[in-house]
């Protein structure tokens, strides 16, 4: 039995140590906002925060999480940058199909947490690993800038 | 005039003999250790050959299985995706391709008809049952140090395998390398054809380690540079070499380019599992050596290997001191002007999510690049190979996976990202070109590309 801190709550899960965190979240904790995309850390759809860092949950064994707190798309709205970004996402009508957007918001939040005023190059460096097959990149960039302005 | 010619000829003969002597002196991998050796039966320091004490009551086949793993027969005698021990693994050499053969007990295509004497001739002398010479891709100049009893225990184990019908693939070698008979001459020079002789002035652990490293694990076949005749040059024992398109690193006790700065715990862990935090993980041929061989060794044997490795004289090589500090968190810092922007873009999209801009992975220590020798190697050989082939190892510690990018990215892309990674996380950036990467792909073409997405 493992105890995880997920979105501020202690959660006990009875799973093998080598199960990817993604499946623990989706199948055992019913937090299905985090999506499965490629399974090899190349698309970013499964991004969550672990210890404040953006991590591809398809590649992180749950046994390696340790005591680091986990935040998912269901909980990121309770953080200052997460809330601002979600608002900016709504105002900018960013998503098209929406499948990648949880991962996009998680990566964007981690970016603002470490760098509240990112320039275009910072946004590229932080977001390049999050693919969007609908091509909403321009709206994503605009929303990140809008949220960063509101953080001033 | 005649006198001058005579002196000239004499000088040439002296130089030739001196060179031959130098080559011969380079063939004994244990000659570096001070102290006289004794025949195995005269050694009083306990068992240095055979299976470990844990298997004292095991039967011949079980002991043979342990020894077959220790000698790592499987890695080379198995083709990617093929039946174990059925051969067909390609050795891409500068002068052509040699294929390993079937050592399952199949009567027609394997070694099912080999007598004990024939098996020993193959293992110790490189002579197969029909009398033809084996190519020294079969490491018989290392296995020659193996005791008869251990070789025959391995044979007993191999004969319990299911026979597989797998005819040998024809080698593709140019003249004169396709003349097997010439190897008789090569063997006179480079195969001592002598069994292991313990060295009583060294500890029993050292002797066990020497037996495991030289007679069984044949570490030198990858880690020792070769002389012009392609035999191991033990003047530069374990100083590192390029083998099958991958760089086998310096494992002498040299501090900067060798393993002198590794502590015993890390070295033991790396040998036993193929990974130690701060040193990265084994990939490519060392990944295979770990998974097929080293991970099967009992802890005492791993410790013996560490004892032996510690005694190898330091040799400097061209890999600079490993950078152990993480790179800056911002992509804008850490690499100087002239950084490969294409490489940076690729790193941002395909690599940073696991490896991080600092090189310290938030996912797993296996993915941390900080402190890893491959990223400190300015040739970037192993970085490029790892990008091409990915990593797909299943170890006792769990799965160890990196996607293979070889089929998705061009040679130029792979060169760019390898140059960027070595510049960002290592001491000195590489300058690979697309054609360098194309050559690396060819040299390592026998390695499978791992398609599997283990969590998919």
Boltz contact constraints between the chains, C-beta under 6 A:
constraints:
  - contact:
      token1: [A, 18]
      token2: [B, 398]
      max_distance: 6.0
  - contact:
      token1: [A, 20]
      token2: [B, 455]
      max_distance: 6.0
  - contact:
      token1: [A, 39]
      token2: [B, 453]
      max_distance: 6.0
  - contact:
      token1: [A, 39]
      token2: [B, 455]
      max_distance: 6.0
  - contact:
      token1: [A, 39]
      token2: [B, 456]
      max_distance: 6.0
  - contact:
      token1: [A, 40]
      token2: [B, 403]
      max_distance: 6.0
  - contact:
      token1: [A, 40]
      token2: [B, 453]
      max_distance: 6.0
  - contact:
      token1: [A, 41]
      token2: [B, 353]
      max_distance: 6.0
  - contact:
      token1: [A, 41]
      token2: [B, 354]
      max_distance: 6.0
  - contact:
      token1: [A, 53]
      token2: [B, 362]
      max_distance: 6.0
  - contact:
      token1: [A, 55]
      token2: [B, 362]
      max_distance: 6.0
  - contact:
      token1: [A, 55]
      token2: [B, 363]
      max_distance: 6.0
  - contact:
      token1: [A, 56]
      token2: [B, 353]
      max_distance: 6.0
  - contact:
      token1: [A, 58]
      token2: [B, 455]
      max_distance: 6.0
  - contact:
      token1: [A, 59]
      token2: [B, 363]
      max_distance: 6.0
  - contact:
      token1: [A, 60]
      token2: [B, 363]
      max_distance: 6.0
  - contact:
      token1: [A, 64]
      token2: [B, 364]
      max_distance: 6.0
  - contact:
      token1: [A, 125]
      token2: [B, 331]
      max_distance: 6.0
  - contact:
      token1: [A, 125]
      token2: [B, 348]
      max_distance: 6.0
  - contact:
      token1: [A, 128]
      token2: [B, 348]
      max_distance: 6.0
  - contact:
      token1: [A, 128]
      token2: [B, 349]
      max_distance: 6.0
  - contact:
      token1: [A, 129]
      token2: [B, 349]
      max_distance: 6.0
  - contact:
      token1: [A, 129]
      token2: [B, 353]
      max_distance: 6.0
